[in-house]
Amino acid sequence: MPPLQAGMWRAWLDSPGGQLPFIMDLLHVGDTWRVVIHNGRERIDIPTVTVSGNKLTLSFDHYDSTIIAKIASDGKSLSGAWRKQGRDKNVSTLPFYATAGQGNRFLHINDSAKNVVPDRNVTGRWLVHFSKSNDPAIALFKQQPSGAVTGTVMTTTGDHRFLEGDFNGSHLRLSVFDGAHAFLFHAVWQEDGTLQGDFWSRDVWHETWTAKRDEQTKLPDDFRQTKAIEGVDLKALSYRDLHGNIVSLGDEAFAGKVMLLEIFGSWCPNCHDASQLMVELDNMYRDRGLQIVGLAFELTGDFTRDVRQVRRFAKKHGARYTILIAGISDKATASKQVPMIDKIRSYPTAIFVDRKGMIRYVHTGFTGPATGQTYEALRSSFKQRIEALLSE
């Protein structure tokens, strides 16, 4: 077997926008390997790591995605492909490479830029417009004196999680890879102090974007985007549980309880962030009468496969609340399965129901830990609403 080198590695996917880099830490523990991905301050343990002969397999089981790579004879480089299950049985595939040794996430644009300290700074709050969306977005950037940059982009449906990269005074480059998201941002500083660039997601999406510094900009209220539909009896709605049994939202087990319906998909990184809060709320309020029910909308519509992925999702987060298989992830199709709201705009979407079965609040999207204070404010808002409903 090639002597695979332990330590820090620079890895990248060959995306339509060029190299989409990330950092991996390979740890040799006894006879086993552990691989940890770095995105900003986030650390992601890859669930299943296998070394067999000259092949390394990294399986993100909960996202149904896998990296399979050949180990070079010197154990210091990898080459292969990342494959991610998509909708309608489509699979995204991007070439994967990695080299051993500590290095910058992004390669220097030219040798003369190696030791240049940028004379401009992107730290702050930026109003962002994407070319294929009419909705505003907000970028949060923090730049170090060296030019290293971390941050995220918040949209009306969620956030782009832990972005990391650099800014050399003229070019901004950011990326994130977590087994599901494979995002790449490029932008160029303009003479008027704005940013203009490109955004790529895996091999399935590309659009341009612009940003203008605006410390006061805010997104629309995420409790006002999606509307409840009056007159829909939740007791008439039923879905299959993980054993294939039909479960109604009007079952006796739910009667008289405050319900939090979480529309999600196991394939969705923002839903994984939201599940951490769902588990926290379940532990805090279950004994006081809160019933959380996850409504899973999965990628392929294959019930066996969907159950497998949802079980992995629940195990990863220690979720003990009820999870039902509600349908396929296509938003137009999925919206028909939840007629109590006008439509599904985002995964996740949370529906707050009082003890009488009336929908009181609907929350669209989820701004997770990468957004810092915005995430803490969201946690507080969820708890305040649940406390109020439980006290009625």
N, C-alpha and C positions, 0 to 999 in steps of 0.2 A: 504494500500500500504506500502511495506517495506520502512523504512526511509533511502533512498539512501543517502550516505554520500557525501557531497561536498568536493572539494579539489583535491590534487594531488593523482593519482593512478598509481601503477605499473601494466602494462598489458603485456600479452605475448600470442603468438600463439605457439601451439605445432607443430613444423615443423619437417621434417625428420632429421634435424641437431640438434634438441633439442629446448629449449626455444628460441623464437625470440621475444625479449622484446621491449617495447616502453613505453613512459610516456604519461598519459592522465590527463588533468585538467578538472574536472567536476564542472561547475558553475551553481548554482541555481539562476535564475533570475525571480522573481515573481512566476508565475505558470509554467514556462518553464525551460528547461535545455539546457545548451550549453556545448559542449564537444570539447576541443582543444587538438590535438596531438602534442607532442614535438619531433622533430628530430634535434639535434644540435640547430642551431639558427632559424630553420624553425618552424613556428606555423601554424597548419592546422585546420581550423574550420570545423568540420563535418557538412555538409549541413542540414541534417535532423536528429533530435534527438527526440525520442518518448519514454515516460515512460507510460506503461499501466499495472496496477496491479503489478505483480512481474516480468515484462518483460521490458528490455531496448533494443531498436532498434536504431542502428547507421547506417544511410544510406549514403554511398558515391555515390550519384545519378549519378554524372558525370563519374564515373568509373563502374557503374552497379555492385557495390559490397555492401554487408551488413553484419553487425555484429548483431546477435540476441542473447541476454544473459539473463539468469535467475538471478534475484537479490536475494541474500541470505536474510534470515529473519532478520539479524542484519544490513543489508544495507551496509556491508563493504566488500563484495566480489561478483564477477560475474563469471558466467560460461556459455558457449554457443559455438558458432561457427561463423567463418567468411567465407562467400561465395563470390566468384568472378567469374563473367561470363567470360568464355574463348572462344577460337575459336571453330567453328563447334558445338556450343551449349554445349560444355563441361563446367563444373563448378568445380573450385578448392574449396575445403573445408578444413579448418584447425580449430581444437579446439581452443577456445579462453577463457582466464581467466584473472581476474584482482583483485587486492586487494588494499584497500584504504590505504593511508598514504604515506608520502615522503620516497623514497627509491632509491637505486642504480638501474640503468637500468639493469645491469647484476648482478646476485648473486655472492658473493665471492666464489672462487673455494674451499677454505677451511677457517675455522675460523682464522687460524694463519695469513692469508693474509689480514685481514681487515684493519690494520693500517700500512701496509708496503708501504713505498715510493719506487717506482721502481728505480733501479740504471741504467737502460737503457732508451733510449728515441727514439721514432719512428717518431718524428717530421721531416718533409722534403718531398722530392720527391722520389718516388720509381718506378723503372721499373718493371712491372708486366707481368707475363705470365700465362694465363689460359690454363688448360690442353686440353680443347675442342676447342681452337681457335688458329689459326696461327698468328693472329694479336696482336701487342703489346698493352699494356694498361699502364696507369700511375696512381699511387695512390698518393694522397696529404693528409698528416696526420699532425695534430697539437695536441701535447700532453701537458697537464697541469702537474704541479709538483705532483699533487695527483695521476696521472696515467690516468685521464680522457682523452679520445681521441675523436676528431671530424675530419671529412674529407670527401673525396669522391674518387671514382675511375673513371677515364676518359678512354673511349675506342674509337675506330674509328667510332662508331655509336652514341655515347652519353655518359652521365655520370650516375653514380649510386645515384645521388642526395645526400641528407644530412645524411651521416653515423654518428653514435654516439656509443660510447662504452668505453672500457678501456684497458689498458696494464699494467700488474703487473710485468713486467721485463722479463717474459718468455712467457705469453699467451696474444695474442691480440684478442679481441672480439668486433665486430661491427654489428650494425643492422640498418635497416630503415623500417618503415611501414607508408605508406601514403594512404592506401585504394586500391592501385593497386600494387605498389612494396611491396614485403615482402622479403627482402634480409637479409641474415645472413652470416657473415664472421667469421671464426676462423683461427688463425695462431699461430705457435710456433716459437720463436726466435731460430735460429741455431747458432752454435759455430762460423761460419764464418760471422755472422752479417746479414744473409739473413732471410727471413720469408718463412715458408711453411705451407699451411693450406687448408681449404675447404671453398667452397662457395655454398650456397643453395638459390634458388629462389622459394618461395611458396612451393608447393608439386610437382613441375614439372621439376626441374632442380637441378643437383648437379655436381660439378667438383672441382678439386683441383687447387691450385694456388701457385705460388712462387713470391717473390719480392726481389729485390736488390736495395739498395739505389743508386740513380743516379740523382744528381741535374741538369744535363744537358740534360736528356732524353726528347725527343719530339715525338709526334705522327705524322703520315703522314699528309700532307696538306689536310684538309677536303674539299678544293675546287678542288682537283685533283683526288678524288676517283671515282666519277661517271662521265661518259662521255655523252655529247649530241650526238644524232644521226642526221647526216645531211640528208636533204631531206624530213623530216617529216613536213607536213603542219599542223600547229596548228589549222587552220580553219576547218580541217577535224575531229577534236576530239571534242566529245560532251559527256555530262554527265547530270544526272538528278539533278535539284535543290531540295530544301526542300519541294516543293509543287508537285514534280513529273514531272515538265516540263523539256523538253530537252533544254539544253543550250550549245551552241558551243563556243569554245574558240576564234572563229572568229566573234562572234556577234558584231554588230555595237557599243554596249556599251563599248567594249574593244579596238576598233580601234584607232590606233595612240597613245596608252598609253604604258608606261613601265609597264610590268606585273611581279608580283612575285607570282609564283605558289608554294603553300605550300602543299606538300604531307604529310598527317598526319592521326592520328587515335585518336578519343576521348578517347580511352582506354589507351593511352600512356602518362605517366607522363612527359617524355621529350618533347612531343608535347604540353603539357600544359605550360611548361616553355617557349617553343618557341612562343606560342600564345601571351604571354605577350609582346614579341618583335614585333610580327606582328601587334598587336593593336597600339603599340607605333609608328611604321613606318607608319601605315595607317593614324594616326592622324597628323603626321608630313608632309606627302608627298601627301596625297590624292588630295589636291587642286592644286598641281603642276603636276598632271598627272600620279601618281602611282595607279595601279589597283592590289590589292591583291586578289587572288582567292585560297581558300582552297579546296583541293581535298581529300575528306575523304574516307579512307579505313577502314571499320568497321568489327566487329568480326563475326557476324552471317549471314550476307547477307539478313536478314529480313528488308525490306525497312522501314517499319513502326518503327521498333525498332531502326534502324540506324538513322533515322531522329530525333527520340526522344532524343537519346544520343548526336547527333551533336547540337541540339538546346540547350541542357543543357550545352554543352561545350561553345557555343557562348555566352550564358547568363552569365556564370561564369566569362568570361573574358571581357565582353562588346564588343565583336567582331561585327563590322558593315560591314565588307567586305563580298564579295560573297563566299558562301561555297556550294560546289556541292558534291553529293554522287557518288564516283568514282568506288566503288567495295568492295570486301572482303579483309581482311588484309593479307592473305597468300601472302608472297612476290613474289613467282613464278607466281601466278595467277594475282596479282596486277600489276606486271611489264608489262603484256600484255596490260593493260589499259593506260599505259603511254609510248608509243613507241618512244617518243622523247628523252629518255635516255636509256642507255644500260641495266640497271635494277635497281630496288629499292633495295638498300643495307640497308637502315635505315629509320625508322620513327622517326623524320621528315626528309624530303629532300626538299630543296628549289631550285627552278629553276628561274633564272633571265632572262627576255626576253626584248629585246629593242623595240623601237617604230615601227620597221619594221617587228616584229614578229620573230626575230632571237634570239636563245638561246645564251646568252653570258657567263653565269656562272651557275654551278650546285654545291650546297653545301650539303654535306652528314652529317646527324646527327645533334646534337645540344648539346653544352656544356653549361649548365644552370648556375643559380646563385650560386650553391654550389661550382663551380670551381673558384669563385673570379675573379682574374685578367684575366683568360682565357675567362670568360664570357664577361667581359668588352671589351676585344680586339675583340671578335666576333661581339658584337653590333656595335663597331666602323667600322669594316670591312663591315658589311651589309650597313651601312649608306653611307660609301664612294662609294661603288659600285652603290647604287641607285642614289646618287648625280651625279655621272659621267654619268649614263644612261639618267637621266632627262635633263642634260645640253647638250646632243648631238642634 
